[in-house]
Structures are given as structure tokens and as C-alpha cells.
Amino acid sequence: MMIGKGNLFVGVIILIGMLWGCRSKPAVNQDTLNSGVIRIAVDATLFPLLDAELAVFEALTPAAGIVPAYTNETRAINLLLADSVRLAVAARPLTAEEMASFHSRKFFPQVIRIATDGIALIVNLQNNDTIVDTDMLRKILSGKILRWKDLYGRMGGGNIRVAFDDPNSSTVRYMLDSLLQGDSLSENCFAAGSNRAVVDYVSRTPDALGVIGVNWISDDRDSLSMEFLNRVRVMRVGSAMLPNARNSFQPYPYYLYTGQYPLRRSIYILLNDPRSGLPTGLASFLAGSRGQRIVLKNGLLPATMPVNIVNITDE
């Protein structure tokens, strides 16, 4: 079949246009270490810390945009497993099964510890029972102790209602794994919906006991932390029987540092970024000196920089 010169010329022009269009179309996920837009998943108990970290990171790298999804721990890690995000921040490392899932797909994620924080217990301002040991707490969560008067043998006090943020949160998992060790949470425990909702509930409920991430009340220079601290009492927690003010401690940085506050946990970056793009750049910032100073400023313990114990203040 013969092709006319005119038709051939038109065909060449169309082909060139198609090739140029393909070359001009931006490739997917063309982020670099300090530019582009990415979505990350963050355990909501760590909102104050990551909010501060991302504000500084984006100020230093104006070509970068980070879109955080603050959610429960289970969903944050599931988003990473599903390749919906390439970076998650959570209060646990990846399990062996989760690592195996990545390896089966030829991915080799990194787990980077960036901080130590803890679980805080809060009560209503009218509640004078502000000291508990880990054995008492275990009995409250498992339903072996249901009323405040059963806890301390005092008169008065109603049923203890324990408020968590989310049924799939890191605070629930911590209590199940580290404290209950096989027991289930009792029916006196419920999910309020968020850390802020826990504070709201405790502030208006005299017999409530709230369980939140320390990060929500750890920065005494932050207006949100100060607002929360003005509305509730932070309990002292000890490991010894017959707890008192001398052997029980609040979750301040000094007691996290010394290990005297028993409800401690580590915070991790979970990074699956084979292209070493913006997620890797953000992870380097969080684990680097600037990001670690923000951890300390937020009242938590940095993991990858030396800390002068003199500069860690308590209450």
C-alpha cells in the first residue's frame, strides 16, 4: 500500500507530538530528599511532636510538602504495609510478620528509634487520688478493681471509668502487651475517640481515669499542653507496693530518663523508601540534631543525641 507524502508528513508530526507529550508528562513520585509532596502516617498520640517537627522541616525545605494522616497506630502501620505511605511514625517497631511481608515484595524497610515518651494517667481536678502503682493499674484495667474506694480503702468515690483515645491506639496496645499480659480490658474501659476527647471527658467526670500519650501534656511552653494541664491532674505512677509521693513519679523528662516512671515506650520511624526520596529526607531530619532538639523541646527524650541530665528538668 502506497502512502502519500502529505499523509506521511502528518503522521510524523503526530508521532513527534505524542513522544513530546510523554516526555513532558511528570513521572509519578518524583520527589527528592528535600522537594516534592508526600503523605505520611502518624500515631495520633504523637500529634504535638510531629506537628512541631513538620513546621520546622517545611520552613527549612520550602520545596517540600508533608501531608500527615494522624490516625491510630494500627491504621498507620497498615497504610505503610499497603504502600499508601512510605513513612510512618509509631510507638512500636515492625513485627517479624510485617517485615516478612515487605521482604516477600523485595522491600527492605528501616526502623529508626527517635524518642522515648510514655503513657500518662489523668484524673479529674476534684479527685484527690493521684498516686497509683502498676499492680493497682493492672487490676483497674482488668476489672478486678472497679471503684475508687476499693483502690485505696477510703470512703466515697464512684465507679472508675477508664477512657482511652481509640480501640486500635498505641495506648491500648501498650496496656495489653506490657501490663495486662494476656488479660483483656474490662467493661469499665471505653474509647472516647481522641486524646483531646479523653481530656474533655476526664475534666467533666469526677470518677474518670484517662489514658493519653505523654506528648499531649509534655511541653510546658505549648499552649495546648498548658490548657490540658489546667483542666486535669496528672497521676504519679510507681512500681512499688504501697505507693506514695516518694516512690511514685509523674511522666516528666527526668523520670523518663532515669526509668523511674514505669509507663515508658519508644517512638520509631518506619521507613520504606527504596527510591530514597522525600521520606528519607524527612527521616534524616527527625533523627538528626535539629529534629532531636525538637524532641527535647517537646518534653520527650531524644534517642540519637546525647542529653545533658542537668538540662532535663522535672516538675
Secondary structure, 3 states (H helix, E strand, C coil): CCCCHHHHHHHHHHHHHHHHHHHHCCCCCCCECCEEEEEEEEEHHHHHHHHHHHHHHHHHCCCEEEEEEEECHHHHHHHHHCCCCCEEEECCCCCHHHHHHHHHCCCCCEEEEEEEEEEEEEEECCCCCCEEEHHHHHHHHHCCCCEHHHHHCCCCCCECEEEECCCCCHHHHHHHHHHHCCCCCCCCEEECCCHHHHHHHHHHCCCEEEEEEHHHCCCCCCHHHHHHHHHEEECEEECCCCCCCCCCECCCHHHHHHCCCCCEEEEEEEECCCCCCHHHHHHHHHHCHHHHHHHHHCCCEECCCCCCHHHCCCC
